[in-house]
């Protein structure tokens, strides 16, 4: 069994399948190689407005209209109701004190709701990967991608004229010959292990562990009257000192839930034991325990002893890693999808000679490190929710600014993820995050956050009158037209075009 292709993509998840589709549209022959088979459990499930924008850009640039329905809840439900997904209207955060029921006051000091869409029709989604990944693998095959599952690769031999991959498929020897190899196998993936690459330390990020599963019969977290969206129609985050729990509800009766925690907190809870560790965590979060009282895990628990990771090298002369294989920080803030989709766009340019491998590596590492600094600062502030909520606005301000700039055809205003390369915002954010890590005076940090986000705050964040509830408010966007080098009329036209008005 010997196979030849221009491009070999190793890893048949959504990133690998999309990369294979793009490479095929570039006129390359492609082999998509998967160690296991579909359907399968996969973590990484929650999309964002920026991720959906990048998916739309890929669909339009590379003539892949079959991807467009997946950028919005309404289109997805009409076009592919058979593929499980969840409704994501925004980001919901609730702060808990371990050992006590959740409680709040009139100022809503223990919650944060940030809307991402004005209504269900144009909302983001959670991707039920057991349905979504095989659909994309099938779409890749329809485009002429050769797909090989149940294939365990053990040899990577890079020569000046090409790369040889070898291993076994269904117990039989198999060999692939390719001009270029793309690793889409996820953190600590195939190339990192096979080449024996060193690890790179992620700045400010503490050592963390994770425990997660899918559940049935999960109850309802109550929504307060007047909230900007039903709080469960979102990526729900339950934050406590030393960690946080996510809850993502799908439309097929399944709920994804898990915890990411510092190593010390994970050890204290015994998360490595699986379900007993989960139950110990719920016992310390009585309000969440009530929601999960009748819940039953589907398929068992997965324990990840080390969540964060970054490879010391992510490109070679004839190979490159997708960002999802190059590194991973944390599920917090749902940065995995946009980084992966950005990586697909950049690797497409690399294959066409538009950027050099060194430039791809530099950008990918810089963005992972910017995410790491922010998430590390958020972990350091999980016991202080006012500070935690303020730091999240470094994220929400720039992603909303970036999405709007792209939709206004002004991509030059947002040329890097989280604006890490912006001459003012990038260094200022890094300094804020470092100051949190070294326990600087919190009032100074809070003031600095408000100052730094102001030139990019186009959605009315950091307004005390809103008491931690931030609905989609077009008046805030109109009032911020100058920050985008635009006009109210141009913004209104864009909102109408995108069906956001």
C-alpha positions in Angstrom: 0.0 0.0 0.0 1.9 3.0 -1.3 0.3 6.4 -1.9 1.6 9.6 -3.4 0.2 13.1 -2.9 1.4 16.7 -3.1 0.1 17.4 0.5 -0.3 14.9 3.3 -2.5 16.2 6.2 -2.1 14.1 9.3 -5.2 14.3 11.6 -8.8 14.0 10.4 -10.6 16.4 12.8 -12.2 19.6 11.7 -8.9 21.4 11.2 -7.3 18.7 9.2 -10.4 18.2 7.0 -10.7 21.9 6.3 -7.0 22.2 5.5 -7.3 19.3 3.1 -10.3 21.0 1.4 -8.4 24.2 1.0 -5.3 22.4 -0.3 -7.5 20.6 -2.8 -9.0 23.9 -4.0 -5.4 25.1 -4.5 -5.0 22.3 -7.1 -2.9 20.0 -5.0 -3.5 16.3 -4.6 -4.1 15.5 -0.9 -4.0 12.6 1.4 -5.9 13.0 4.7 -4.6 10.5 7.3 -6.5 9.7 10.5 -5.2 7.4 13.3 -8.7 6.5 14.5 -12.1 6.7 12.9 -15.3 8.8 12.9 -17.5 9.3 14.8 -15.4 10.0 17.9 -15.3 12.3 21.0 -13.3 15.5 20.6 -12.9 18.4 22.9 -12.8 21.9 21.5 -16.4 22.7 20.7 -17.4 26.4 21.0 -17.2 28.8 18.1 -17.1 32.6 18.3 -18.0 35.5 16.0 -14.4 35.9 14.9 -14.0 32.2 14.2 -17.2 32.2 12.1 -15.9 35.2 10.2 -12.7 33.3 9.4 -14.7 30.3 8.3 -16.7 32.5 6.0 -13.5 34.0 4.6 -12.2 30.5 3.9 -15.4 29.5 2.2 -15.5 32.6 0.0 -11.8 32.7 -1.0 -11.5 29.0 -1.8 -14.9 28.3 -3.4 -16.2 26.2 -0.5 -19.9 27.4 -0.3 -20.8 24.2 1.5 -19.1 25.6 4.6 -21.2 28.8 4.8 -24.2 27.3 6.6 -22.0 26.5 9.6 -21.2 30.1 10.4 -24.6 30.8 11.9 -27.2 29.0 14.0 -30.2 29.7 11.7 -28.5 28.6 8.5 -27.1 25.5 10.2 -30.6 24.5 11.4 -32.1 24.9 8.0 -29.3 23.3 6.0 -28.0 20.6 8.3 -30.4 19.8 11.2 -28.9 16.3 11.3 -25.6 17.6 12.5 -25.6 18.3 16.3 -24.7 21.8 17.5 -25.5 24.2 20.3 -26.8 27.8 20.3 -24.2 30.3 21.5 -25.6 33.8 22.0 -22.6 35.0 24.1 -20.3 34.3 27.0 -21.8 33.8 30.5 -19.7 33.9 33.6 -20.7 33.2 37.2 -18.3 33.5 40.2 -18.6 31.0 43.0 -17.1 30.7 46.5 -16.2 27.1 47.1 -18.5 25.5 49.6 -21.3 28.0 49.2 -24.3 28.3 46.9 -24.0 30.9 44.1 -25.3 34.3 45.2 -25.3 37.8 43.8 -26.4 41.4 44.6 -28.2 44.2 42.8 -24.9 45.3 41.1 -24.5 41.8 39.7 -20.9 41.7 41.0 -20.7 37.9 40.6 -21.7 37.5 37.0 -20.8 38.7 33.6 -22.9 38.4 30.5 -21.4 39.5 27.1 -23.7 39.1 24.2 -22.2 38.1 20.8 -25.3 38.3 18.7 -28.7 40.1 18.7 -30.9 37.1 18.1 -30.8 33.3 17.5 -30.9 33.4 13.7 -27.4 34.9 13.4 -25.9 33.4 16.6 -22.7 31.4 16.9 -22.7 27.7 17.7 -21.1 24.9 19.7 -19.9 22.2 17.3 -20.9 18.6 18.3 -17.7 17.2 16.9 -18.8 13.6 16.7 -21.2 14.8 14.0 -19.3 17.8 12.6 -15.9 16.2 12.0 -17.0 13.3 9.9 -19.2 15.6 7.8 -16.2 17.6 6.9 -14.1 14.5 6.2 -16.8 13.4 3.8 -16.9 16.8 2.2 -13.1 16.6 1.7 -13.5 13.2 0.0 -16.2 14.7 -2.3 -13.6 17.2 -3.4 -11.1 14.5 -4.3 -9.1 14.2 -1.1 -7.9 10.6 -0.5 -8.9 9.7 3.1 -7.2 7.0 5.1 -8.5 6.2 8.6 -7.3 3.6 11.1 -3.8 4.5 10.0 -1.0 4.6 12.6 2.1 6.4 11.3 5.5 5.6 12.9 8.0 7.0 10.4 8.7 10.5 9.2 11.6 10.7 6.7 12.3 14.2 5.3 14.5 14.4 2.3 15.4 17.3 0.0 13.0 16.0 -2.7 10.0 15.1 -0.4 8.8 13.3 2.7 8.0 9.7 3.3 5.5 8.7 6.0 5.1 5.0 6.9 3.2 2.9 9.3 0.3 0.5 9.3 -3.3 0.7 8.2 -5.7 -2.0 9.6 -2.6 -4.1 10.4 -1.0 -3.8 6.9 2.1 -1.8 6.1 1.4 1.6 4.4 3.6 4.3 2.9 2.8 7.8 1.8 5.1 10.0 -0.3 4.3 13.8 -0.2 6.0 17.1 -1.1 4.7 18.7 2.2 3.2 17.5 5.4 0.7 19.4 7.7 0.2 18.1 11.2 -3.4 18.6 12.4 -3.3 16.0 15.2 -3.7 18.4 18.1 -1.5 19.3 21.1 1.5 17.0 21.7 0.6 15.6 18.3 2.2 13.3 15.9 5.1 15.4 14.5 6.0 16.7 18.0 6.3 13.2 19.3 7.9 11.6 16.2 10.5 14.2 15.8 11.3 14.4 19.5 10.8 18.2 19.6 11.4 20.2 22.7 8.6 22.1 24.4 8.3 25.8 24.7 7.2 27.5 28.0 4.0 29.5 27.7 4.4 32.9 29.5 2.4 33.4 32.7 0.4 30.3 32.3 0.2 28.1 35.4 0.3 24.3 35.2 -3.3 23.2 34.8 -5.2 19.9 34.5 -8.6 19.2 33.0 -11.5 16.7 33.5 -14.4 16.6 31.1 -17.2 14.5 29.7 -20.5 14.6 27.8 -23.7 14.2 29.8 -27.4 13.6 29.5 -30.2 15.0 31.7 -28.4 18.1 32.8 -30.7 20.6 34.4 -31.2 24.3 33.8 -29.2 27.2 35.2 -31.7 29.9 36.0 -31.9 33.0 33.8 -32.7 36.3 35.5 -35.4 38.6 34.0 -34.1 41.1 31.5 -30.8 39.3 30.8 -29.4 40.1 27.3 -30.0 36.5 26.3 -30.9 33.2 28.0 -27.8 32.6 30.0 -27.5 28.9 28.9 -27.6 29.8 25.2 -24.0 30.6 25.5 -20.6 29.3 26.6 -21.2 29.1 30.3 -18.3 29.6 32.7 -18.5 28.9 36.4 -15.4 30.5 37.9 -13.9 29.8 41.3 -10.5 30.4 42.9 -8.1 28.1 41.1 -10.3 27.0 38.2 -13.5 27.1 36.2 -16.2 24.8 34.9 -17.6 25.0 31.4 -21.2 24.0 30.4 -22.1 23.8 26.6 -25.6 22.6 25.7 -26.2 20.9 22.3 -29.5 20.5 20.5 -29.4 16.7 20.7 -29.8 16.3 24.4 -26.1 16.2 25.1 -24.3 18.7 27.3 -20.5 19.1 27.3 -19.1 20.0 30.7 -15.7 19.9 32.3 -13.3 21.7 34.6 -9.9 23.2 34.1 -8.0 23.9 37.3 -4.5 24.7 38.5 -2.4 21.7 39.4 -2.8 22.4 43.1 -6.6 22.6 42.9 -6.8 19.6 40.6 -4.7 17.6 43.1 -6.8 18.7 46.0 -10.0 17.6 44.2 -8.5 14.3 43.0 -9.6 15.1 39.4 -7.3 12.3 38.1 -9.8 9.8 39.5 -12.4 10.8 37.0 -16.0 10.7 38.1 -15.2 10.7 41.8 -13.1 13.9 41.3 -16.1 15.4 39.4 -18.4 14.6 42.2 -16.0 16.1 44.8 -15.9 19.3 42.7 -19.7 19.5 42.5 -19.9 19.0 46.3 -18.0 22.3 46.6 -20.2 24.0 44.1 -23.7 23.3 45.5 -25.6 25.4 43.0 -23.9 23.6 40.1 -24.5 20.3 41.8 -28.2 21.0 41.8 -28.1 21.5 38.0 -26.2 18.2 37.6 -28.2 16.2 40.1 -29.8 13.9 37.5 -27.0 14.1 35.0 -25.4 10.9 33.6 -22.0 10.9 31.8 -22.1 9.6 28.2 -18.9 7.7 27.2 -17.0 8.2 30.4 -14.7 11.0 31.7 -11.4 12.1 30.2 -8.6 13.4 32.4 -5.9 15.7 30.9 -3.0 15.9 33.4 -1.4 18.8 31.4 -3.6 21.1 29.5 -1.3 23.8 28.3 1.4 23.0 25.7 3.6 24.6 23.1 6.0 22.9 20.7 9.5 24.3 20.5 9.4 24.1 16.7 6.4 24.1 14.4 7.8 24.3 10.9 10.5 22.6 8.8 11.5 22.7 5.2 8.7 20.4 4.2 6.3 20.4 7.1 4.2 22.6 9.4 1.8 22.3 12.3 -1.6 23.8 12.4 -1.9 26.1 15.5 -4.0 23.4 17.2 -1.0 21.0 16.9 1.6 23.7 17.6 0.1 24.6 21.0 -2.8 24.8 23.3 -3.4 27.2 26.2 -6.8 26.6 27.8 -10.5 26.3 26.8 -11.1 29.7 28.5 -12.3 32.3 26.0 -12.7 29.8 23.1 -9.6 30.9 21.3 -8.8 27.5 19.7 -11.2 27.7 16.7 -10.1 31.2 15.5 -6.4 30.4 15.9 -6.9 27.2 13.9 -8.8 28.9 11.1 -6.3 31.7 11.0 -3.6 29.0 10.7 -5.4 27.4 7.8 -5.5 30.7 5.9 -1.8 31.3 6.5 -0.8 27.8 5.6 -2.7 28.2 2.3 -0.5 31.3 1.7 2.5 29.3 2.6 1.7 26.6 0.1 1.3 29.2 -2.5 4.6 30.9 -1.7 2.9 33.9 -0.2 4.6 33.7 3.2 7.7 31.9 4.4 7.7 29.1 7.0 9.6 31.3 9.4 6.9 34.0 9.2 4.2 31.4 9.8 6.0 30.1 12.9 6.7 33.6 14.3 3.0 34.7 14.0 1.6 31.4 15.4 3.9 31.4 18.4 3.3 35.1 19.1 -0.5 34.6 19.1 -0.3 31.6 21.3 1.9 33.5 23.7 -0.5 36.5 23.8 -3.4 34.1 24.6 -1.2 32.5 27.3 -0.5 35.8 29.0 -4.1 36.8 29.1 -5.4 33.4 30.3 -2.6 33.2 32.8 -3.6 36.6 34.2 -7.2 35.4 34.3 -6.2 32.3 36.4 -4.3 34.6 38.7 -7.5 36.7 39.3 -10.1 33.9 39.6 -10.5 34.7 43.3 -11.2 38.4 42.5 -14.1 38.5 40.1 -14.0 42.3 39.6 -10.5 42.0 38.4 -11.2 38.9 36.4 -14.2 40.5 34.6 -12.1 43.6 33.8 -9.3 41.4 32.3 -11.8 39.6 30.1 -12.6 42.9 28.4 -9.1 43.0 27.0 -10.4 40.0 25.0 -13.9 41.2 24.3 -12.8 44.7 23.2 -10.3 43.6 20.6 -12.3 40.6 19.1 -15.4 42.8 18.6 -13.2 45.5 17.2 -11.4 43.0 14.9 -14.6 41.4 13.7 -16.1 44.8 12.9 -13.0 46.0 11.1 -12.9 42.9 8.9 -16.6 43.2 8.0 -16.0 46.9 7.1 -13.3 45.7 4.7 -10.6 47.3 6.9 -8.5 44.2 7.8 -5.4 46.4 8.2 -6.9 47.7 11.5 -6.8 44.1 12.9 -3.8 42.3 11.4 -3.1 40.0 14.3 -5.1 37.9 16.8 -5.8 39.8 20.0 -3.9 42.6 18.3 -0.6 41.2 19.7 1.3 43.1 17.0 -0.4 46.5 17.5 2.2 49.0 18.6 0.2 50.3 21.5 -2.3 47.6 22.5 0.1 44.6 22.2 2.7 45.8 24.7 0.2 47.4 27.0 -1.7 44.1 27.3 1.4 42.2 28.0 2.4 44.7 30.7 -1.1 44.5 32.3 -1.0 40.7 32.4 2.5 40.7 33.8 1.5 43.2 36.5 -1.4 40.9 37.6 1.0 38.0 37.8 3.3 40.0 40.1 0.3 41.1 42.3 0.4 44.8 41.4 -2.2 47.1 43.0 -5.5 46.0 41.7 -6.9 49.6 41.4 -4.0 50.5 39.1 -4.7 47.5 37.0 -8.4 48.2 36.7 -7.7 51.8 35.6 -5.1 50.6 33.1 -7.5 48.1 31.5 -10.1 50.9 31.0 -7.5 53.1 29.5 -6.0 50.5 27.1 -9.3 49.2 25.7 -10.8 52.7 25.1 -9.5 53.2 21.5 -10.9 49.7 20.6 -14.0 49.6 22.7 -16.8 49.8 20.1 -19.4 47.8 21.9 -19.9 49.8 25.2 -17.8 47.7 27.5 -16.6 48.9 30.9 -19.8 50.8 31.6 -20.7 50.6 35.3 -24.3 51.5 34.5 -24.7 48.2 32.6 -23.8 46.2 35.8 -21.9 43.4 34.0 -24.6 42.8 31.4 -23.6 43.7 27.9 -26.2 43.3 25.2 -25.6 43.9 21.6 -26.3 47.6 21.2 -25.9 49.1 17.8 -25.9 52.6 19.2 -22.6 51.9 20.9 -21.2 50.8 17.5 -22.5 53.9 15.7 -21.0 56.1 18.4 -17.6 54.4 17.8 -17.5 54.9 14.0 -14.4 57.1 14.3 -12.4 54.4 16.1 -12.9 52.3 13.0 -12.1 55.1 10.5 -15.7 54.7 9.3 -19.1 56.4 9.4 -22.4 55.6 10.9 -23.9 55.1 7.4 -21.1 52.6 6.5 -21.7 50.7 9.7 -25.4 50.6 9.1 -24.9 49.3 5.6 -22.6 46.6 6.9 -25.0 45.5 9.6 -27.8 45.3 7.1 -25.6 43.3 4.7 -24.7 40.9 7.5 -28.4 40.6 8.7 -27.4 42.1 12.1 -30.0 44.8 12.1 
